[in-house]
Every structure is written in C-alpha cells, then in structure tokens.
Amino acid sequence: MAEPLIELRGLRQEFQTGEETLVVLNGIDLTIERGEMLAIVGTSGSGKSTLMNILGGLMRPSGGSYRLGGREVSALDPDELAALRREYFGFIFQRYHLLGDLSALGNVEVPAIYAGVGREERRARAASLLARLGMADRSDHRPGQLSGGQQQRVSIARALMNGGEVILADEPTGALDRASGEEVLKILEQLNAEGRTVIIVTHDMAVAERANRIIELADGKVVADRRKPARATPGAARPQAVQGGRFGAFADRAREALRMALISMNAHRMRSFLTMLGIIIGIASVVCVVALGEGSRQRVLANIASLGTNTLEVFPGTGFGDVRSTRIRTLVIGDVEALREQEYVAAITPTVSTASTLRYEAIEATALVNGVSWNYFDVRGSRLLEGSLFDAESEANFTQDAVIDQNARTALFGDGGASPVGRVILAGRVPVRIVGVIAQQQGGFGSSQNPQVFLPYSTVQARFIGNNQLRSVTIRVADDTPTSLAQRAVTQLLTQRHGREDFFILNTDDIRQTITSTTETLTLLISAIALISLLVGGIGVMNIMLVSVSERVGEIGVRMAVGARHGDILQQFLIEAVLVCLTGGVLGIGLALGFGWAFAFAGSSFQLIYTPASIILACLCSTAIGVGFGYLPARSASQLDPVVALSRD
C-alpha cells in the first residue's frame, strides 16, 4: 500500500489569551492521499483555517504529529518549512495576496525566484501559465488594474509556478461573484484531474460539494469525513520546478531584492529623500571637513616650504633672547665647509646681515642687507621673478651683484614701470647692481614686510660689517635623512669644532609637525561633529525602515508563503537600507564637491582639496550605516510569522 501524502495524528493547536489557553485544534487524526480533492468545512472558529495554515507549513502545531510524504514536519526549522512551501504547496487565498507593485507576470514569477529557476525559464513558464488561465493579454497589468476573478487566476498561476503538488485554497471563491467563482472551481477541478492534491477550506457547502471528500470540523475536532468516488488520476504528469545553480539562484534573489528596493523607493520618493537627507548632510560634512583639513595642511606646508623645506638653521647663543650671542664669534665659514662635506647635507649657505638704507635717485628705503651663498636661493626655495641669481664666481670675486625681493622693488621702483634689473642702487655707501628680483621671502613665522637685498656673503663681510662672523648657517637636509637625525649630527660636529655647545638649532620640520598636528587635531574634532550627524542620519534610516517593515507586513507574509527563506527577507530589506544610504552617500559627495566648486568660484584663495581616499571612505561609511542601522529592521522583517503577516494585509 502506498504511503499517504499527509498524515496527522493527535494534532493540537493552542493559543494563549491572557491567563486562559484557547484550544483551536484538539487531537486531529487525518490521512490525505495523493490526488485527492477534499474540502474542509466548519463554522467560524471551528479551526479550519488554522488546520490549513499548519498543513501549508505556515504555522507550527502545539502538539501531535504531522508527516508529509513520511517526513515529520513539526520538527523542521523555518528555512526547511520554506523549502516545503516552495516544493510542495501552492497557496490560493481569499484576498488574493498579490504584490501591488508587480505586474501579473511578476507576481507569478516570485515563487520560482526563491526556487532558483533561471530568469528566462521562469518568465516563459509564468507566461504559459497565465495564457492557460486566459490571462495572456493581462500579464503586464498590475493587481489594481485587474478584476477580482482575474486576480484570483493570477493567484492560481502563482500557486502552480513551482509545480504545486498540493494546492491549498482558502475560501477561493469568497470574494468573487458567482460566475468568477464557478470559473475558479472548474480550474481547481482540472488541476485535480491532472493529479494534484487540492485542499479547499470553505464554509460554503455548495463549494464543498465540488470536492470528492468533505471533512467537517467542529470545536477543533473532525466530526464528519464523507467521501465520493475519486475523479482524480494520482501521479499524472505535471510540470516540475527546475532548480538553477546555487550562484545563479542567489544572484536572482539578490536581483529581485534590489528591484523591489528600487520599486519601494520610487513608490515613496519623498519618504526616501527625507530618509537620505541625514546621510546626505552627514557625508557632505565629513567630505568637506576632510577637504578643508587637507587644504589647510597643504597651505601650512606651502608656507613652511617658502622657509625652506627640511632645513636646519644654526644660530650663535642659547636662544633668540640670548644677549650674549653677539659676542660669540665661533660660527665661521670653516663650519660651513665642514658641514658641506657631510652626506646628510643637500645644500648649505652662511648668512650675515645688517640694516642699511637703500637709495635710488631721490627715493630712500630702510632695508635688510643679507650676505648669502650662491645656493641660498635653492635652500630657501626662492622664486625668481625677473633677471638672474648670482653664482659661485660672484661669491669668490666679491662682486657687488644684488638680488632684491618684491618689497625692495616696490619701495624703490613702484609696482609698475620698467624692470629694475641692471640698475645701480646705493646700499649705505656701497653701490650695487641689481641682477634679479625674487618673490617676497618668508621670515621665521610669516612674511617679512621689510625690503631685503641679497649679496654674496663675502661682499657683505668685506664691505658692510668688516669681520668674518656669521649670523647663521642654513642647511637643507637630504630627502633620505630624517631632520631629527641630521640635527643630532650637526650638534655633535659643531660641538667638537667649537669645544662647547655655544649655538642653537631651529628645526623647521618641528614647526611643520607642530602646526600640521594642530591642524589635524582640529580636523578630527570637526570630523567627529560631522560623524554625529551621520549617526543621527543612520538612526533616521533605522526608524524609517522599521516603519517600512510595518507597512509591508502583508508583502512579507506573501513572500514567505510562496517559499521565501528568512535570509531572503533579511536580504531584501538590508539591500533597501544599503541602497538608501549609498544613494544618500553619493548625493552627499556630489553636494560636497559642489560646495568646493562654489567656494572656488567665489574667488577665495583658499582651496578645498578632495582626496580619493576621503571619497571612498565616505562611500564605505554610507554603506556601513546602511548595513549597521538597516540590520535591525531587516531582521525584524525576517522574523515575522507568515500567518500573522498575512492576517495583517
């Protein structure tokens, strides 16, 4: 004897209502063979809908045994129950439970998506089923554009999509007129004749009489079981769902989740935009703050570079306030020559200086006359505007060739007019010939506004100050040597030469590090504030997604009923949250770039510097927010009970 399809023994279902226990099914014993067409009837509250939900794997019984094809169903986990719903059952609901955002064809396809059927195959199969049910010309219509009878036909086609060995019909004609109801019953009879097991739950005895077997329930028990001669042909050929590869099935489900997310966002555009707004503002703030910080850092580095990058400046005395420094005469050219031979020295220049009055025709200006080496301009990173610089030969020959800065040019020759190159001016009583003009030179902590003249140090020592004492020595450290290591080496060498440490060293790299560290600290502080706005935006996403879950409970129930796993529901809502945040992130990046363009268009000399790293980080942040704050609503959706979800549609 063949094993029965469904076997129930002592099946119970209880619900807790306050302090009382409501017994809905009380020891149901029932056997259903393959190919039967049976009706379960009873008054309201008799337990017939509860029994159908248990048979379809939508609800777990409180006790007893439920075996399907010899397999104990009550012990299966949620995903195994979902597999049963995909592989064995097709549901036809009284209220149709179609997804309003999908076409008739799209609704019929849904079970096959979760079964892993390939895209082309499932589309062709869905179209064939709709054509068989007389819906070929309505396949592109949405449920709201169909009559009740047409919607129920779509529901039947969906039930057959994965084969539907067992058709569970809950009041299939309850919402239809007589003619439409008759058509639906004829379709169910045809399906039974093809070998499918059809179980109808109804309170209408006229509908029940169309079945071969009528089971009557009362107070949760079977009180009658009447059989008629069977018309079905058990085991007749019927279409079977063809499973696709694992990767293809996963990709199809992900694509479906993405499509539904886009449909949902489009259907609620204003809500989606308001959800994104917090993310947009947060991401734009973070990107702008990082760009401002990078712009500030680059500006600071550029200013320090004008002092000479990677430089050490050696002065006599113990510090800038040392009144005895003028009496220290040990810093001499010999020190410069000794340092020049060291591997860590890329360039070196001595400096002597004195204040003097510059005269050109009737114009006078007080200026600082600097005696420097020919490579001073390389050490300092000076920018030549006109003419040329003096060279080593000028230094050796004590020439009176002078390079002036922009301040001196403006003081003596005005902003416009002819070039001063080649003209002779008086520096004190010494005539000098201008050979070049450089851009305004930076002082120690900012721009020096005093006019400056640069002459070979040999000329200044001989003609202006009359001794070989140096005011300072400036060293440009080789790029492959840390300035701190070079500073220790310079200290050691000069201490050996002088017999004591009668000098101090100004390390511009220390200044750079201090200023950039301060800039980075401020950037970090402002970024933290911007991140708070991102956090607030993420909480907004979570709240809106929770609202979305509550609004789409019916959709979740339908998807679970046709075989969606908990992971499929989780994936769908998680993708939607990530998509919302990622779209907000992209718009936020666009807003930040637009702000930078507007900032530059306004004529500001300050520049926002955007880096690929900050933009990539912004995208990752928005994605992380979608995953982090979207997980709770998505998990909440995936944990819904299918029966509860369907009842709230």
C-alpha positions as CSV (number, residue, x, y, z in Angstrom):
1,M,0.0,0.0,0.0
2,A,1.4,3.4,-1.0
3,E,2.4,5.8,1.8
4,P,-0.2,8.6,2.4
5,L,0.8,12.1,1.3
6,I,-0.3,13.8,4.6
7,E,-0.8,12.0,7.9
8,L,-2.0,13.8,11.1
9,R,-2.0,12.1,14.4
10,G,-3.2,13.8,17.6
11,L,-2.6,17.3,16.1
12,R,-3.3,20.1,18.6
13,Q,-3.1,23.8,18.3
14,E,-3.4,26.1,21.4
15,F,-3.2,29.8,21.8
16,Q,-2.5,31.7,25.0
17,T,-5.1,34.5,25.5
18,G,-4.2,36.3,28.8
19,E,-4.4,33.7,31.5
20,E,-6.5,31.3,29.5
21,T,-5.5,28.7,26.9
22,L,-7.6,28.6,23.8
23,V,-7.7,25.1,22.2
24,V,-8.3,25.6,18.4
25,L,-7.4,22.1,17.2
26,N,-8.0,19.2,19.7
27,G,-6.4,15.9,18.6
28,I,-7.0,15.9,14.9
29,D,-6.4,12.5,13.2
30,L,-6.4,12.7,9.4
31,T,-4.9,11.0,6.4
32,I,-4.9,12.6,2.9
33,E,-3.9,10.5,-0.1
34,R,-2.2,11.9,-3.2
35,G,-4.5,13.1,-5.9
36,E,-7.5,13.8,-3.6
37,M,-9.7,16.8,-3.9
38,L,-11.1,17.5,-0.4
39,A,-12.9,20.3,1.3
40,I,-12.5,21.2,5.0
41,V,-15.7,22.8,6.2
42,G,-17.0,24.2,9.5
43,T,-18.4,27.2,11.2
44,S,-16.3,30.2,12.1
45,G,-13.9,29.3,14.9
46,S,-14.0,25.6,14.1
47,G,-10.3,25.6,13.3
48,K,-10.4,25.0,9.6
49,S,-8.1,28.0,8.7
50,T,-5.7,27.0,11.4
51,L,-5.6,23.5,10.1
52,M,-4.8,24.8,6.6
53,N,-2.0,27.0,7.9
54,I,-0.5,24.0,9.7
55,L,-0.8,21.8,6.5
56,G,0.9,24.5,4.4
57,G,3.8,25.0,6.8
58,L,2.8,28.5,7.8
59,M,2.2,27.6,11.4
60,R,3.7,25.0,13.8
61,P,1.3,22.8,15.8
62,S,1.4,22.9,19.5
63,G,1.4,19.1,19.7
64,G,0.9,15.9,17.8
65,S,2.4,14.6,14.6
66,Y,2.3,16.0,11.1
67,R,4.0,13.9,8.4
68,L,4.3,14.9,4.8
69,G,5.4,12.2,2.5
70,G,6.7,10.3,5.5
71,R,8.7,13.3,6.8
72,E,7.9,14.8,10.2
73,V,7.1,18.5,9.5
74,S,6.7,19.8,13.1
75,A,10.5,19.3,13.7
76,L,11.6,21.3,10.7
77,D,13.3,24.7,11.1
78,P,12.0,27.9,9.4
79,D,14.1,27.5,6.2
80,E,13.1,23.9,5.8
81,L,9.5,24.9,6.1
82,A,10.1,27.5,3.5
83,A,11.6,24.8,1.2
84,L,8.4,22.7,1.7
85,R,6.2,25.6,0.8
86,R,8.3,26.1,-2.4
87,E,8.4,22.5,-3.4
88,Y,5.1,21.0,-2.4
89,F,2.5,23.7,-1.8
90,G,0.7,26.3,-3.9
91,F,-1.5,28.8,-2.0
92,I,-4.7,30.4,-3.2
93,F,-6.0,33.0,-0.8
94,Q,-9.5,34.5,-0.5
95,R,-8.0,38.0,-0.7
96,Y,-5.5,37.0,-3.5
97,H,-2.5,38.5,-1.6
98,L,-0.8,39.7,-4.8
99,L,2.1,42.2,-4.6
100,G,0.7,45.5,-5.8
101,D,4.0,46.9,-7.2
102,L,4.4,43.9,-9.6
103,S,2.7,43.0,-12.8
104,A,0.7,39.8,-13.1
105,L,3.7,38.1,-14.7
106,G,6.0,39.4,-12.0
107,N,3.6,38.0,-9.3
108,V,3.5,34.6,-10.9
109,E,7.4,34.5,-11.1
110,V,8.0,35.2,-7.4
111,P,7.9,31.5,-6.2
112,A,10.3,30.4,-9.0
113,I,12.8,33.1,-7.9
114,Y,13.1,31.6,-4.5
115,A,13.2,28.1,-6.0
116,G,16.3,29.1,-8.1
117,V,14.7,28.8,-11.6
118,G,16.6,30.7,-14.3
119,R,15.3,34.0,-15.4
120,E,14.3,33.1,-19.0
121,E,12.8,29.8,-18.0
122,R,10.6,31.2,-15.2
123,R,9.4,34.0,-17.4
124,A,8.4,31.7,-20.2
125,R,6.7,29.4,-17.7
126,A,4.8,32.2,-16.0
127,A,3.6,33.5,-19.3
128,S,2.5,29.9,-20.2
129,L,0.5,29.5,-17.0
130,L,-1.2,32.9,-17.4
131,A,-2.1,32.0,-21.0
132,R,-3.5,28.7,-19.9
133,L,-5.7,30.6,-17.4
134,G,-6.9,33.1,-20.1
135,M,-4.7,35.9,-18.8
136,A,-2.2,36.3,-21.6
137,D,-3.4,39.7,-22.6
138,R,-3.3,40.9,-18.9
139,S,0.2,39.7,-18.0
140,D,1.6,43.2,-17.9
141,H,-1.2,44.6,-15.7
142,R,-0.8,45.3,-12.0
143,P,-3.3,43.8,-9.5
144,G,-5.1,47.2,-9.2
145,Q,-5.9,47.0,-12.9
146,L,-7.5,43.5,-12.7
147,S,-10.9,42.4,-11.6
148,G,-11.4,40.0,-8.6
149,G,-11.7,36.9,-10.8
150,Q,-8.6,37.9,-12.8
151,Q,-6.6,38.5,-9.6
152,Q,-7.6,35.0,-8.4
153,R,-6.4,33.5,-11.7
154,V,-3.1,35.2,-11.2
155,S,-3.0,33.7,-7.7
156,I,-3.7,30.2,-9.1
157,A,-0.9,30.7,-11.7
158,R,1.4,31.6,-8.9
159,A,0.4,28.5,-6.9
160,L,1.3,26.4,-9.9
161,M,4.6,28.1,-10.7
162,N,6.8,25.6,-8.8
163,G,4.6,22.6,-9.7
164,G,2.2,22.8,-6.8
165,E,1.8,19.2,-5.8
166,V,-0.6,20.3,-3.1
167,I,-3.0,23.2,-3.8
168,L,-4.3,24.9,-0.6
169,A,-7.2,27.1,-1.4
170,D,-8.6,29.3,1.5
171,E,-12.1,30.4,0.6
172,P,-11.1,30.7,-3.1
173,T,-14.5,32.0,-4.2
174,G,-15.3,34.1,-1.1
175,A,-14.5,37.4,-2.7
176,L,-15.9,36.6,-6.2
177,D,-19.2,36.8,-7.9
178,R,-21.0,33.6,-8.9
179,A,-19.6,33.5,-12.5
180,S,-16.0,34.1,-11.4
181,G,-16.3,31.7,-8.6
182,E,-17.6,29.0,-10.9
183,E,-14.6,29.5,-13.2
184,V,-12.1,29.2,-10.3
185,L,-13.8,25.9,-9.2
186,K,-13.5,24.5,-12.7
187,I,-9.8,25.3,-12.7
188,L,-9.3,23.6,-9.4
189,E,-11.2,20.5,-10.7
190,Q,-8.9,20.5,-13.8
191,L,-5.8,20.7,-11.6
192,N,-7.1,17.8,-9.5
193,A,-7.7,15.8,-12.6
194,E,-4.1,16.3,-13.6
195,G,-3.0,14.6,-10.4
196,R,-2.6,17.4,-7.9
197,T,-3.9,17.2,-4.4
198,V,-6.4,20.0,-3.9
199,I,-7.5,21.1,-0.3
200,I,-10.2,23.7,-0.1
201,V,-11.1,25.4,3.1
202,T,-14.6,26.9,2.9
203,H,-17.8,27.5,4.9
204,D,-19.9,27.2,1.7
205,M,-21.3,23.7,1.3
206,A,-22.0,24.3,-2.4
207,V,-18.3,24.8,-2.9
208,A,-17.5,21.8,-0.7
209,E,-19.8,19.5,-2.7
210,R,-17.5,20.0,-5.7
211,A,-14.8,18.0,-3.8
212,N,-14.5,14.2,-3.6
213,R,-14.2,14.3,0.1
214,I,-15.7,16.6,2.8
215,I,-14.1,16.9,6.2
216,E,-16.2,18.7,8.8
217,L,-14.7,20.3,11.8
218,A,-16.4,21.5,15.0
219,D,-14.7,22.7,18.2
220,G,-11.3,21.7,16.8
221,K,-12.3,18.1,16.1
222,V,-13.2,16.1,13.0
223,V,-16.9,15.4,13.3
224,A,-17.5,14.0,9.8
225,D,-15.5,12.6,6.9
226,R,-17.5,11.9,3.8
227,R,-16.0,10.5,0.6
228,K,-17.2,10.5,-3.0
229,P,-15.9,8.4,-6.0
230,A,-12.5,9.8,-6.9
231,R,-12.2,11.6,-10.3
232,A,-8.5,12.3,-10.0
233,T,-5.7,10.4,-11.6
234,P,-3.0,10.3,-9.0
235,G,0.5,10.7,-10.3
236,A,-0.5,12.3,-13.6
237,A,2.3,14.2,-15.4
238,R,2.7,17.8,-14.3
239,P,5.4,20.4,-14.7
240,Q,8.2,20.4,-12.1
241,A,10.3,23.3,-11.0
242,V,13.8,23.1,-12.4
243,Q,16.5,24.2,-10.0
244,G,19.3,26.5,-11.2
245,G,22.8,26.6,-9.9
246,R,23.5,27.9,-6.4
247,F,25.2,31.1,-7.6
248,G,22.6,31.8,-10.2
249,A,19.8,31.3,-7.7
250,F,21.5,33.6,-5.2
251,A,22.1,36.2,-7.9
252,D,18.4,36.0,-9.0
253,R,17.2,36.5,-5.4
254,A,19.6,39.4,-4.9
255,R,18.4,41.0,-8.2
256,E,14.8,40.6,-7.1
257,A,15.6,42.2,-3.7
258,L,17.3,45.1,-5.5
259,R,14.4,45.5,-7.9
260,M,11.9,45.5,-5.1
261,A,14.0,48.1,-3.2
262,L,14.1,50.4,-6.2
263,I,10.3,49.9,-6.7
264,S,9.7,50.8,-3.0
265,M,12.0,53.8,-3.1
266,N,10.2,55.0,-6.3
267,A,6.8,54.5,-4.8
268,H,7.7,56.6,-1.7
269,R,10.1,59.2,-3.2
270,M,9.5,61.9,-0.6
271,R,10.0,59.5,2.3
272,S,13.1,58.0,0.7
273,F,14.6,61.5,0.1
274,L,13.9,62.6,3.7
275,T,15.5,59.3,4.9
276,M,18.5,60.1,2.8
277,L,18.7,63.7,3.9
278,G,20.5,63.0,7.2
279,I,23.0,60.8,5.3
280,I,23.5,63.4,2.6
281,I,24.2,66.2,5.1
282,G,26.5,63.9,7.2
283,I,28.5,62.6,4.2
284,A,28.8,66.1,2.7
285,S,30.0,67.5,6.1
286,V,32.6,64.8,6.5
287,V,34.0,65.1,3.0
288,C,34.1,68.9,3.2
289,V,35.7,68.9,6.6
290,V,38.4,66.5,5.4
291,A,38.9,68.6,2.3
292,L,39.2,71.7,4.4
293,G,41.7,70.0,6.7
294,E,43.7,68.8,3.7
295,G,43.6,72.3,2.2
296,S,44.7,73.8,5.5
297,R,47.5,71.3,5.8
298,Q,48.7,71.9,2.2
299,R,48.6,75.7,2.8
300,V,50.7,75.3,6.0
301,L,53.2,73.1,4.2
302,A,53.4,75.6,1.3
303,N,54.1,78.4,3.8
304,I,56.7,76.4,5.5
305,A,58.2,75.3,2.2
306,S,58.9,79.0,1.5
307,L,61.1,79.0,4.5
308,G,62.9,76.1,3.0
309,T,61.7,72.6,3.5
310,N,63.7,70.1,5.6
311,T,66.0,72.9,6.9
312,L,68.1,73.4,10.0
313,E,69.2,76.9,10.9
314,V,72.1,77.3,13.2
315,F,72.5,80.5,15.4
316,P,75.1,81.5,17.9
317,G,74.0,81.6,21.6
318,T,71.5,79.6,23.6
319,G,68.3,81.1,22.0
320,F,66.8,84.1,20.3
321,G,66.8,86.0,23.6
322,D,70.4,85.4,24.5
323,V,72.0,88.9,24.8
324,R,75.5,87.4,24.7
325,S,75.0,85.9,21.3
326,T,76.6,88.9,19.6
327,R,79.9,88.3,21.5
328,I,80.1,84.7,20.2
329,R,82.3,84.6,17.2
330,T,82.9,80.9,16.7
331,L,80.3,80.4,13.9
332,V,82.5,80.9,10.9
333,I,82.9,79.8,7.2
334,G,85.1,76.9,8.3
335,D,82.0,75.4,10.0
336,V,80.1,75.8,6.7
337,E,82.9,74.0,4.7
338,A,83.0,71.1,7.3
339,L,79.2,70.7,7.2
340,R,79.1,70.8,3.4
341,E,81.1,67.6,3.3
342,Q,78.5,65.6,5.3
343,E,76.3,63.1,3.5
344,Y,73.1,64.4,5.1
345,V,73.7,67.9,3.8
346,A,72.0,68.6,0.4
347,A,72.8,72.3,0.4
348,I,74.2,74.8,2.8
349,T,74.5,78.6,3.0
350,P,76.0,81.0,5.5
351,T,74.1,84.2,6.3
352,V,75.3,87.6,7.5
353,S,73.1,90.6,7.7
354,T,72.9,94.2,8.5
355,A,70.4,97.0,8.3
356,S,71.1,99.7,5.7
357,T,69.5,102.5,3.7
358,L,68.8,101.9,0.1
359,R,68.8,104.8,-2.3
360,Y,67.7,105.1,-5.9
361,E,67.7,108.6,-7.3
362,A,65.6,110.6,-4.8
363,I,64.0,107.5,-3.2
364,E,65.2,106.0,0.1
365,A,64.1,102.9,2.0
366,T,65.4,101.1,5.0
367,A,66.3,97.5,4.1
368,L,67.9,94.4,5.4
369,V,71.1,93.6,3.5
370,N,71.7,89.8,3.6
371,G,75.1,88.2,2.7
372,V,74.4,84.7,1.5
373,S,76.0,81.9,-0.6
374,W,75.0,81.4,-4.2
375,N,72.9,78.3,-3.3
376,Y,70.9,80.2,-0.6
377,F,68.0,80.6,-3.1
378,D,67.9,76.8,-3.6
379,V,68.0,76.2,0.2
380,R,65.2,78.6,0.8
381,G,63.1,77.6,-2.2
382,S,63.1,81.2,-3.6
383,R,61.1,82.0,-6.7
384,L,62.8,84.1,-9.3
385,L,60.6,86.8,-10.9
386,E,63.0,88.7,-13.1
387,G,66.6,88.6,-14.2
388,S,69.0,86.0,-12.7
389,L,70.7,85.0,-9.5
390,F,74.4,85.5,-8.7
391,D,76.7,82.4,-8.8
392,A,79.7,80.9,-7.1
393,E,82.0,83.1,-9.2
394,S,80.3,86.2,-7.9
395,E,80.9,84.9,-4.4
396,A,84.6,84.2,-5.0
397,N,85.2,87.6,-6.7
398,F,83.4,89.7,-4.0
399,T,81.1,91.1,-6.7
400,Q,78.5,93.7,-5.9
401,D,75.7,91.9,-7.7
402,A,72.5,92.1,-5.8
403,V,69.2,90.3,-5.8
404,I,66.2,92.2,-4.3
405,D,62.8,91.0,-3.2
406,Q,59.4,92.3,-4.2
407,N,59.3,94.6,-1.2
408,A,62.5,96.3,-2.2
409,R,61.4,96.6,-5.8
410,T,58.1,98.2,-4.8
411,A,59.8,100.6,-2.3
412,L,62.4,101.8,-4.8
413,F,60.7,101.5,-8.2
414,G,57.0,101.2,-7.5
415,D,54.6,98.4,-8.5
416,G,54.7,99.0,-12.3
417,G,57.2,100.6,-14.6
418,A,60.4,99.3,-16.2
419,S,62.4,96.4,-14.8
420,P,65.0,97.2,-12.2
421,V,67.3,94.6,-13.5
422,G,70.7,96.2,-14.5
423,R,70.1,99.4,-12.4
424,V,72.5,100.5,-9.8
425,I,71.4,101.5,-6.3
426,L,73.2,102.5,-3.1
427,A,73.1,100.2,-0.1
428,G,74.5,102.6,2.5
429,R,77.5,104.0,0.7
430,V,78.1,100.8,-1.4
431,P,76.9,100.9,-5.0
432,V,75.4,97.5,-6.0
433,R,73.9,96.4,-9.4
434,I,70.6,94.6,-9.4
435,V,70.8,91.3,-11.3
436,G,67.5,89.7,-10.3
437,V,64.2,90.0,-8.4
438,I,62.7,87.2,-6.3
439,A,59.3,86.8,-4.7
440,Q,58.7,88.1,-1.2
441,Q,60.7,86.0,1.1
442,Q,59.2,84.4,4.2
443,G,60.6,85.1,7.6
444,G,60.7,82.8,10.5
445,F,57.0,82.8,11.3
446,G,55.4,84.7,8.5
447,S,56.1,87.1,5.6
448,S,58.8,89.7,6.2
449,Q,57.4,93.1,5.1
450,N,60.9,94.8,5.2
451,P,62.7,95.3,1.9
452,Q,65.5,92.8,1.5
453,V,68.7,92.8,-0.6
454,F,70.8,89.7,-1.1
455,L,74.5,89.9,-1.9
456,P,77.4,87.4,-1.8
457,Y,78.3,86.9,1.9
458,S,81.9,87.6,1.0
459,T,80.9,91.0,-0.2
460,V,78.8,91.8,2.8
461,Q,81.6,90.7,5.2
462,A,84.2,92.8,3.4
463,R,82.2,96.0,2.6
464,F,79.5,96.2,5.2
465,I,80.4,94.5,8.6
466,G,84.2,94.2,8.3
467,N,84.5,90.7,10.1
468,N,84.1,87.0,9.3
469,Q,81.4,86.3,11.9
470,L,78.2,84.6,10.6
471,R,74.7,85.5,11.8
472,S,73.5,81.9,11.0
473,V,74.1,78.9,8.8
474,T,71.1,77.3,7.0
475,I,71.3,73.6,6.0
476,R,68.9,71.8,3.7
477,V,68.8,68.2,4.8
478,A,68.9,65.4,2.2
479,D,65.5,63.9,1.5
480,D,66.5,60.4,2.6
481,T,67.7,61.7,6.1
482,P,65.3,62.4,9.0
483,T,65.8,66.0,10.1
484,S,66.0,64.9,13.8
485,L,68.9,62.6,12.9
486,A,70.6,65.4,10.9
487,Q,70.1,67.8,13.8
488,R,71.9,65.5,16.2
489,A,74.8,65.0,13.8
490,V,75.2,68.8,13.3
491,T,75.1,69.4,17.0
492,Q,77.8,66.7,17.5
493,L,80.1,68.1,14.7
494,L,79.9,71.8,15.8
495,T,80.3,70.9,19.4
496,Q,83.6,69.2,18.5
497,R,84.7,72.1,16.4
498,H,83.8,74.8,19.0
499,G,84.8,72.9,22.1
500,R,81.4,73.6,23.6
501,E,77.7,74.0,22.6
502,D,77.6,77.7,22.0
503,F,74.9,77.6,19.4
504,F,71.2,76.5,19.0
505,I,69.4,75.0,16.1
506,L,66.0,75.9,14.7
507,N,64.4,72.8,13.0
508,T,61.7,73.9,10.6
509,D,60.4,70.3,10.5
510,D,59.5,70.6,14.1
511,I,57.4,73.7,13.3
512,R,55.8,71.9,10.4
513,Q,54.9,68.9,12.5
514,T,53.5,71.1,15.3
515,I,51.3,73.1,13.0
516,T,50.1,70.1,11.0
517,S,49.4,68.2,14.2
518,T,47.3,71.1,15.4
519,T,45.5,71.2,12.1
520,E,44.9,67.5,12.1
521,T,43.5,67.8,15.7
522,L,41.1,70.5,14.7
523,T,40.1,68.5,11.6
524,L,39.5,65.4,13.7
525,L,37.4,67.5,16.1
526,I,35.2,68.9,13.4
527,S,35.0,65.4,11.7
528,A,33.7,64.0,15.0
529,I,30.9,66.5,14.9
530,A,30.2,65.6,11.3
531,L,30.1,61.9,12.2
532,I,27.5,62.7,14.9
533,S,25.3,64.0,12.1
534,L,25.9,60.7,10.2
535,L,24.9,58.8,13.4
536,V,21.7,60.8,13.6
537,G,21.1,60.1,9.9
538,G,21.6,56.4,10.5
539,I,19.1,56.4,13.3
540,G,16.7,58.1,10.9
541,V,17.3,55.3,8.4
542,M,16.5,52.7,11.0
543,N,13.3,54.4,12.1
544,I,12.1,54.8,8.5
545,M,13.0,51.2,7.7
546,L,11.0,50.0,10.8
547,V,8.0,52.0,9.5
548,S,8.5,50.4,6.1
549,V,8.5,46.9,7.6
550,S,5.3,47.6,9.4
551,E,3.7,48.9,6.2
552,R,4.8,45.9,4.2
553,V,3.9,43.1,6.6
554,G,1.4,41.7,4.0
555,E,4.1,41.6,1.3
556,I,6.5,39.8,3.7
557,G,3.8,37.2,4.5
558,V,3.1,36.6,0.8
559,R,6.8,36.1,0.1
560,M,7.1,33.7,3.0
561,A,4.0,31.8,1.9
562,V,5.4,31.2,-1.6
563,G,8.8,30.0,-0.2
564,A,11.0,32.9,0.8
565,R,13.6,32.0,3.4
566,H,14.2,34.2,6.4
567,G,17.5,35.0,4.7
568,D,15.7,36.2,1.6
569,I,13.5,38.6,3.6
570,L,16.6,39.8,5.6
571,Q,18.5,40.3,2.3
572,Q,15.7,42.3,0.7
573,F,15.3,44.9,3.5
574,L,19.0,45.1,4.1
575,I,19.6,45.8,0.4
576,E,17.0,48.5,0.6
577,A,18.6,50.1,3.6
578,V,22.1,50.0,2.0
579,L,20.7,51.4,-1.2
580,V,19.1,54.3,0.6
581,C,22.3,55.1,2.4
582,L,24.6,54.5,-0.6
583,T,22.4,56.8,-2.7
584,G,22.5,59.4,0.1
585,G,26.3,59.0,0.3
586,V,26.7,59.6,-3.5
587,L,24.4,62.7,-3.3
588,G,26.4,63.9,-0.2
589,I,29.7,63.5,-2.1
590,G,28.1,65.5,-5.0
591,L,27.0,68.2,-2.6
592,A,30.5,68.4,-1.1
593,L,32.1,68.7,-4.5
594,G,29.5,71.4,-5.4
595,F,30.4,73.3,-2.3
596,G,34.1,73.2,-3.2
597,W,33.3,74.5,-6.7
598,A,31.2,77.3,-5.2
599,F,34.0,78.1,-2.8
600,A,36.5,78.4,-5.6
601,F,34.0,80.3,-7.8
602,A,33.6,82.9,-5.1
603,G,37.2,83.8,-5.6
604,S,38.7,82.6,-2.4
605,S,42.4,82.0,-2.4
606,F,41.9,79.1,-0.1
607,Q,41.3,75.7,-1.8
608,L,39.4,72.7,-0.6
609,I,41.5,69.6,-1.5
610,Y,39.4,66.4,-2.1
611,T,41.2,63.1,-1.9
612,P,40.1,59.8,-3.4
613,A,40.6,58.2,0.0
614,S,38.1,60.6,1.6
615,I,35.5,60.0,-1.1
616,I,36.0,56.2,-0.9
617,L,35.8,56.4,2.9
618,A,32.5,58.4,2.6
619,C,31.0,55.6,0.3
620,L,32.1,53.0,2.8
621,C,30.6,55.0,5.7
622,S,27.3,55.3,4.0
623,T,27.3,51.5,3.2
624,A,28.3,50.7,6.7
625,I,25.4,52.8,8.0
626,G,23.0,51.0,5.7
627,V,24.2,47.6,7.0
628,G,24.5,48.7,10.6
629,F,21.3,50.6,11.0
630,G,19.3,48.5,8.5
631,Y,20.1,45.2,10.0
632,L,17.6,45.5,13.0
633,P,14.6,46.4,10.8
634,A,15.6,43.8,8.2
635,R,16.0,41.1,10.9
636,S,12.6,42.2,12.4
637,A,11.0,41.6,9.0
638,S,12.7,38.2,8.5
639,Q,11.4,37.0,12.0
640,L,7.8,37.7,11.3
641,D,5.4,34.8,11.5
642,P,3.9,34.2,8.0
643,V,0.4,33.7,9.3
644,V,0.5,36.9,11.4
645,A,1.9,38.8,8.4
646,L,-0.8,37.5,6.1
647,S,-3.6,38.3,8.5
648,R,-2.4,42.0,8.7
649,D,-2.5,42.6,5.0
